[in-house]
Amino acid sequence: MKSIKVRLAAMLVGAMMAGGAANLQAATADEEVYRLGEVVVSGEASVVESVGVTHKVTAEEIQKRGVRTLDEAINLLPGVTVRVGGDGTPRIDIRGLRTRHVKLLLNGTPFNATSDGQFAPNLISVENIAEIVVTTGGASSLYGAGGNAGVINVITKKGARGAHGSAGVELAEGDTQLLRATAGYGADRYDVFVSGSLYERDYWELSDHFSPSSTEDGGERENSDYERDNLFANIGFAPTDATLIGMTVNYLKSDFGKPPVAVEDDFAPNLRYEREEDEGFNAQLALDHDFKGPLSFKGWAYYNKLNTLENRYLSDYETQGAGAPGTSRTDAETQISGINGQLRYDMQRYGVATLGVMYENNDYEALGFSVNNRGRLSTVDASGNFQLYATTFEYEVTPLPKLGLVLGGGYHWQDRADKSDGDYTYLVGLRYDLFDGTRLKASHARKIRFPTLRDLYDPERGNLDLDAEVTWNTEVGFEQDLPAATTVSLTGFYMDIEDFIERPDGEVQVQNYEKYEFYGVEVAAENRYFDELLLRASYSYLHSEDKSSDSNRDQLQNRPEHKVVLEAAYQLPWNMSVYGSAMWVANAYTYNDDVTIKKRIPEYLVFDFRLSKKVANALDLYFGIHNAFDADYVTSYGIPHAGRAMYGGVTWKF
């Protein structure tokens, strides 16, 4: 398989060079944005987006940075932490809340696993992404339950008028190969867009500063191979000027190792040797109809399926059979299906009112076995399902030219075999343009998150007595335009969470924690004085604490207090561009098994660099370095990240 991909890469490079020579003056067409899947209407007039913090990462920014997956695309945003733990999968934390508190949408389709509410962002490739919208804190009530930390909406490309596309190949250290391609076509009444990628890595290298341990020698990271295949397509059709119909399908497959913990002490996770295979499919059918007059309707029907095979081995990563101590195998399937409808009434200067209804079914099934260190065999046969129902309402109005208000709310139900539960959410917010270029904003929201199927029914950690989490989120901030094409923003936030669902350190069963508290500040600045130069800087501060009456944790585990990011992109005169970033993270802690001793995780500073050159508007040649200064760092104690890694590639656009 590997030799075939190498030959394919060589053939693709040759074809690109030939195509580039034959199309030196060919104009490239940029793909348009697929808006049918957006739950909330975006744009300058959207009040609900402007009362809180909304970050947007465009396809152009993704290309400048040279990132490959969703987690890499957003890891520099204020308040966002990408953390890799013992499961080997990058996790996106927002303001100290975990991935399971973040709602991930792909064109409006929920992408969180039904079993534990999490998602694997490294399975989402970027070649089909037009825009990533990250909304932190008090997001729109129309998103429904969950998303207590925020919402990540991945909005894909769609076919522009005419035929266009791209093909690219990238090679990197660790015998890494990435092949990707896109194609699109648009006409008056329909458009088509398809994309795909093949990614394969044999290993990645640890930093030269890494100190060998009893479990890791250094050099090539043990069990760090990775394969991923993605295929995506969407079709849009406009039967009339008032009606849009869209269909989106996405397929992914991966096979990878989970590198073991690299230290053995009281603070490190247990030593495990694991591998995982994933295969997923999701589809969405969307409808947008504008009735004559102020009324319009948007609706979605969606289906998301993910199969996950997890194997735990002895140290040699070979199958030991069902009788070997310390081994396990779990084959799990999660399915999400549902419908979502929104009726929007535009009263012009009297505001916009939106009524939403939602139904969603979540299914989970897992089969397998586990053998403890004494050789005792246990079978895994877990299943469960629940249904979610919601009715939501949101009203946006601009009563004065400088003032915007939003009021939203909803009631949500979780219906399962052993229990039914319901609770409410709300959002109130305002923005006020104090002066030209000065905007004040504030919002307050109540969010809920129901326990997941794994929280409830997992044979080891499940707890049927869990209550829903409740989060109160308050944000206050301002945005200011300064001379020399400079903008700055400052946001303060406070989150009070009751019945936080988490598994205690050193324990097995999940439980509700009485009260968690998070507060912090995010500062961001951007300068575009020179057309060829972009400068960005941000600082995030986070305080996290377990405020439960019986707790002694003054800071929660793996939640860094400080994050500083600097970015620069410069367009040189000869069709060459350069990009660089630096990220400094400090003051994260971990605890020992019985949570009696706290230990600081070393701070780290990571630099990335990328150089690209356009050749006659058809070819884009690029070279980059991840972790250019070869920092040895961790985001979860005992799990080191990759050291310096160089890569290069070429993309042909037509």
Summary of the structure (lengths in Angstrom):
residues: 654
radius of gyration: 24.6
end to end distance: 28.7
largest distance: 72.1
contacts: 2257
relative contact order: 0.14
helix: 8%
strand: 58%
